[in-house]
């Protein structure tokens, strides 16, 4: 990979220059490589010379020329750059040797990074099993599934978990609602019925606060298990989870394991974790103050709540004074198991379609024992995630704590127009409105897919290739992935159903266009793919059109982009890259003859279309979007 080899070469040269001048390499020195905005400055540029000025006490142009001379002779870069130039005030600009790149492009396209293969456990979705899933849940699932695809692409063994909180307040509320409300309207799915039940029982709580005592009673019975209420809770939760899995499956989202919170409690995971925590200095039972009787995990150092979270406490309660475990306590025990740090193990039984589920009467499976754990949870859970990491550190598991990653993301709210269409009072004029399960405000995943399918169907002029529902699911998935993770997505129904511009539909059409070109190229395509030597000579003999060069340059950046995307766990960066690549290819297609071009030009342009198709196939597959030959 050019970028990685260049980075290593620059690090080597910086170290050589500093050592020759009698200096150690400063810790703050970092090699930065950029893509110049203007083509005349090449494909790569570095300001390393200017960073070394303060230490070497030389003119930056002098240092830049020395860097250039050493780059020319560096063994890692043999053949990759046609020329290297120095520009004021001290930049080193590098120009790819395109003939060499084309001749070796098969190695670039088959890029597999050289990294340690790990077992990575990704937890995502984890929706409360008390009603139908909405678009906020779907953003979590799309992010998590894309991260799983990324890490698999990098060669890691990936195991996807979906944590089911079947002992929480939300399920208890739905159970109380089933018993104490009367919903008369028709529903096509049980989860939709529970959506209305949940909103109705929360309305009754406001009118009859004494009803909330029933929630506490139900929670107690759910935790005890093996009673009427517990069985009712199990039936409700299992049916809703099945519907959640159906919702996600149409987006290409699958799971390996369902981990039920009740299993963590009943298998004794917390008890073993509790006994270990008791031996540390940071976990103790309070004997005075408002937390008297609570078991708390003390902070390692004084911290201030950076996000202003109302539930932040300098010491985190894990066991309340009445003996009831907090969510964080169960999560700590769960993560001890994830890393294979507990003596106890789950047992499993099949749930549906190849998904295993924790169950006391099940069989043993080789599940868990991860080297790295990734949790996809919205930014509001940042503090509890920190406490899980701190508990691992308190127990002496620093290595595992360092491999615990919280992928935080912004929540999904509704635009003013969309909220108004759902009957929300928008007279206060805000730009966005939160969804609220307690008030029954939100867009269900199933309703969104049906709406988007109708929009796609109405806009299609042809009905070959992918069906409208598959296109709709892909369009929604891309819409939720293209935002920066920390961005609050203000969901607008009209904007989400667009099919032009930076959309999943645009990318899929562009991919299908390349497939069509290559299909029409027939035997010419095979020739173009095989005669690399002749192709490599083409840019020198004829010169590249600006549109050809733009596509070629973007393709050259693919391996480093993929590495950046995975290192930052950032699907939006991949979306941006693919959209830019598709836009450049479509401009190339619109301005450059391909099939009607002269023979040598035709061969090269067919090859370029083939490289574009292969790269888009790789990227779309990682994003979880279809790669249709026809739309």
C-alpha positions, 0 to 999 in steps of 0.5 A: 500500500503506497500510503503505508510505505510512504509513511514508514519511509518518512518516519525512517528518514526523520529518525535518520536526520535527527540522529545524524544531528545528535537529537532524539526523536521528539514524542510529539513528532508525527508524520502527516501525509496529505492529498493536495487540493491541486493536481499540480502538487501531486497525489501526496504531500508532507510538511515534515521538513517544516516540523523538523526546522525547530530541532535541526535549525536549518532552512525548511527548503534545505531539509525538504530537499534532503528528504526528497533525496532520501525518498528517491533512494528509499527501498520501500518506495521503489517504482511507486513515484514518478517524480518528487518535488520540493515546494516553498516554504518546505513541502515535499510533493510526490507524484504516483508513477501511474504505469507502475501503479497500473501494472501492480493494481491487482495487488493494490485492489486485493489489499489485505492489511498486515495486522494481528488477527483478533477475535472481536465481539461486537454488541449492537442493537440491544433494543428493549424487548417491549415494543416495535423497533424505531429508526433510532434503534435502526441507526444503532444496528446499521452502525454495528453491522457495518463495523462487523463487516469492516472488521471481517474485511480486515481478517478478524474473527467477528462475533455479533451479540445482541443484548436483551434486557428482559429484566428492565423497567420497559418490559415491566411497563409493557407487561403492566400495560397488557394487564391493565389497559384495553387497546381496541384498535387493530394491529398487524404485529404484536410489537405494534400493539405493545407500542400502543400499550406502552404509551397508554400505560405511561399515560395512566402512570401520570394520571394514577401514580399509584400504578407505578407500584405494579411496575415494581411488583412485576420487576420483582417477579421477572427477576425471580422467574418461574412464575405467572408474571415471569412467563408472561414477560418471557412470551412478550419479550421473545415475540418482540425480539423475533419481530426485531430480528425480522425488521433487521434482516431486511437490511442485511443485519444478522446476529450470532448470539442473543444474550438475555439479561436474565441469564447473566443474573441466574447463571451467577455471573454477578456473584462471581464478579461481586466476590472478586470486586470485594477484594479490591480497594475501589469497591465497598459498601457505604456505611453513611450518607445518602448511599448507606447500604449501597455497594459502590465502585469508587472513582480512581481519581476525582472526575467531573461529569463532562456531559452534564449527565443528571445520573452522574455520580462520582461513585457509581452504585452497583448494588442498591441498599435493597440488594437490587443490582443496577444495570451497570453491575450486570454489564460489568459481569457481562464484560468479564464473561465477554473477555473470558475472565469468569469461570462460569459460562453460558449454555445456548439453544437455537433461537431462529435462523442460525442465531444462538440464544443463552438458555439454562437448558442449552448446550455449550458453544465456543462463544465469547472469550474475545480479544477485543470488544466493541459496544455500539451504544448512544452517547448518553451511555458514555459514563456507564461504559467508562465504569465498566472499563474502570471495573476491569482496571480495578480487577487488574485487567488493564489489557482487556480494558484497553481493548474495550471500545465504546462506539458512541453515536448521536441519537435520532430525532425528528425534523419539525415537518416529520414530527408535525406529520405524526401529530406532535405539537410543533408550535414552539418552532424548534428545528427538531423533536425527540422521539418518545416511546412513552408518548408513542412518538416515533417512526417504526422501522417497518412503517419506514420501509413500507413508505420508502418502498412506495416512493421507490416504486413510484419513481422507477421507470424500469423494474428490472434487477433489484426489487423496490423493497431491497432498494428502499432498505438500502437507501435507508441504511445508507442515509443512517450511515452517512452522518458523522457518528457524533452527529444527532440525526434530525430525521426528515421523511422527505429528505430520507426518501430522496434517490439522487445526490449522496444517497444509497440509490445513487451509488447502486445505480453508478455501480450497475452502470459500470457493470452494464458497460463491462457487459457490453464490452464483452470480450474486449473487457477480458482483453483489457483486464489481462493485457496489463503491460499494454494498459500501463503504457497507455497513459504515457503514450496518449496522456490521461484525460482529466476525468480519467486521472480523477477516477484513477487517483481516487482508486489509488486512495482506496487501500488507505481509506479502508484502513482509516475507516477501520482504525477510526470505526467510522462508516461515514468516512467510507460513505464520503469516499464512495460518493466521491468515487461514484461522482467522479466515475459518472463524470468520466462516463458522461464526458469520455467515450468508452465503447466507441473510443479508439482501440487503445483508449477503449482498452484502458477505459474498460479496465478503469471501469472494471477497477471502479466496479471492483472497488465499489463492490468492496465498499458497498459490501462493507456498508451492507448495500447490494451490488446489483448488475441491474437496477 
